[in-house]
């Protein structure tokens, strides 16, 4: 029996020059791949204006923007209250018909229960140091999210365009929203 061990391969490691050339090749390939790839686009339609339904489109929009998506959020009907500077500070939580509410519907229907459940949620938001609606809107706008206010709803609800947060695009119609969705990689209805 032989105690000789097989020799390891005698391939020399690459030189610094060879490694530098390979790094340059990879960097060029990466640059080409990223310039050829168009940015991703997300379109969200926000239709509800309760406190619990204001968070999903804002969180999704700001997160997508942080990942480099071009994000548009079209707000229509009660979802328009999210963009209204005064109304967004007083969004309520409906306790009736919400199966996850910690009160039965018979109790939830009592006068004043919406105020109670709204206050419970506001306390939970504050206790968890969760961003407010206003903070999420401002952050999203700073990240380039385009918030669009439905013109038909502005007219229907008799809102003044000056009542919306600075940076909100007003005068947008359904045709624009549909075209934006058609051009998007991701379309969401919230």
Secondary structure, 3 states (H helix, E strand, C coil): CCCCCCCCCCCCCCCHHHHHHHHHHHHHHHHHHHHHCCCCEEEEEECCCCHHHHHHHHHHHHHHHHCCCEEEEEECHHHHHHCECCHHHHCCCCCCCCCCCCCCHHHHCCCCHHHHHHHHHHHHHHHCCCCCHHHHHHHHHHCCCEEEEEHHHHHHCCCCHHHECCCCEEEECHHHHHHHHHCCCEEEEC
